[in-house]
């Protein structure tokens, strides 16, 4: 292969790999269609046909795993305690409702907790590569 061809191929590979791993950022809440038990999910990234998300619940413990308490409930109409699951998940976009929940948001004081959970998911992905 000529030097010119190698340079062109390297540029092409770099362009292909750059976007596929990152995904497009999101900042929304949606409920799952089935098997979600009505719990909303905080969706923070879309990669291909999948959403990466963090589950939200009222329970301090889910399936024997301790959840992380939020300072403020993301649901503006709910004053009860809210918790996030300690590990992010990934599911197909078809498992979620089309429209995001309106008015829901993460409080500024809870953003470091969300970022810590997101980082756990990214660490696991790099271990698998």
C-alpha distance (Angstrom), angle and dihedral (degrees) to the residues before:
residue distance angle dihedral
X1 . . .
X2 3.78 . .
X3 3.81 122.8 .
X4 3.79 91.0 -114.6
X5 3.81 90.9 53.9
X6 3.84 92.5 47.9
X7 3.82 91.4 53.2
X8 3.80 91.7 48.7
X9 3.81 91.9 48.7
X10 3.82 92.2 48.3
X11 3.83 90.7 52.9
X12 3.79 90.8 48.8
X13 3.82 93.3 50.2
X14 3.80 91.8 47.0
X15 3.80 91.0 52.2
X16 3.82 92.7 48.9
X17 3.81 95.6 47.9
X18 3.81 98.3 42.6
X19 3.80 98.8 69.5
X20 3.79 100.7 31.3
X21 3.82 95.2 65.1
X22 3.80 96.8 43.7
X23 3.78 102.7 50.6
X24 3.77 122.9 -167.5
X25 3.81 117.1 -63.7
X26 3.80 120.4 -117.9
X27 3.78 134.9 -175.1
X28 3.79 106.3 -168.4
X29 3.78 145.6 110.1
X30 3.80 123.9 -128.2
X31 3.77 136.9 166.8
X32 3.79 122.1 -127.4
X33 3.79 119.7 -116.1
X34 3.80 98.3 -135.9
X35 3.78 134.5 15.3
X36 3.79 93.1 10.5
X37 3.82 93.3 104.1
X38 3.79 89.3 -139.2
X39 3.79 93.3 -65.6
X40 3.80 115.7 141.4
X41 3.78 121.3 -127.3
X42 3.81 127.5 -146.4
X43 3.81 105.3 -130.9
X44 3.79 113.1 -156.6
X45 3.81 103.8 165.0
X46 3.79 142.2 20.4
X47 3.80 116.0 -150.4
X48 3.79 113.9 -178.2
X49 3.81 106.4 -51.0
X50 3.81 94.0 -19.4
X51 3.78 135.1 88.3
X52 3.79 121.4 -144.9
X53 3.78 108.6 -146.1
X54 3.79 148.2 162.6
X55 3.80 119.3 -130.0
X56 3.81 120.0 -124.5
X57 3.80 124.0 -153.7
X58 3.81 144.5 157.2
X59 3.79 92.6 -126.3
X60 3.83 122.5 96.0
X61 3.84 89.7 -149.8
X62 3.83 128.3 39.1
X63 3.82 118.7 -171.8
X64 3.79 92.0 -22.8
X65 3.82 94.5 -49.0
X66 3.80 120.4 114.7
X67 3.82 113.3 -122.5
X68 3.82 126.1 -143.1
X69 3.81 114.9 -108.4
X70 3.80 117.7 -129.7
X71 3.81 121.7 -142.0
X72 3.80 92.0 -135.1
X73 3.80 130.9 22.7
X74 3.84 110.4 -113.8
X75 3.83 89.2 -141.0
X76 3.83 106.0 85.5
X77 3.83 91.6 -154.5
X78 3.83 95.1 52.4
X79 3.83 123.1 74.6
X80 3.82 96.8 179.4
X81 3.81 122.9 106.7
X82 3.80 116.6 -78.8
X83 3.79 128.2 -158.3
X84 3.80 135.0 -168.4
X85 3.77 124.5 -143.4
X86 3.82 112.4 -108.7
X87 3.82 95.4 -125.7
X88 3.81 130.1 51.4
X89 3.79 121.8 -125.0
X90 3.80 136.8 -153.9
X91 3.81 126.0 -141.4
X92 3.79 138.9 161.2
X93 3.80 117.1 -84.6
X94 3.82 88.6 -125.3
X95 3.83 89.8 68.5
X96 3.82 91.7 65.2
X97 3.79 132.5 73.1
X98 3.80 113.7 -99.1
X99 3.82 96.6 -122.0
X100 3.82 124.1 58.2
X101 3.81 120.6 -127.7
X102 3.82 111.7 -92.7
X103 3.78 123.3 -126.6
X104 3.80 96.0 13.8
X105 3.80 116.9 129.3
X106 3.79 142.3 158.2
X107 3.82 113.9 -110.5
X108 3.81 116.1 -121.1
X109 3.82 90.1 -117.7
X110 3.84 90.1 57.2
X111 3.81 97.2 48.9
X112 3.85 94.7 88.9
X113 3.83 89.1 55.0
X114 3.80 90.8 51.2
X115 3.81 91.7 47.6
X116 3.82 90.5 51.1
X117 3.82 91.1 54.2
X118 3.82 91.4 46.2
X119 3.82 89.6 53.0
X120 3.82 90.2 55.1
X121 3.79 89.8 58.3
X122 3.80 93.4 48.6
X123 3.79 91.6 49.5
X124 3.81 91.2 54.0
X125 3.79 91.8 50.1
X126 3.81 92.9 53.5
X127 3.80 90.7 49.6
X128 3.81 90.1 57.0
X129 3.81 95.2 50.7
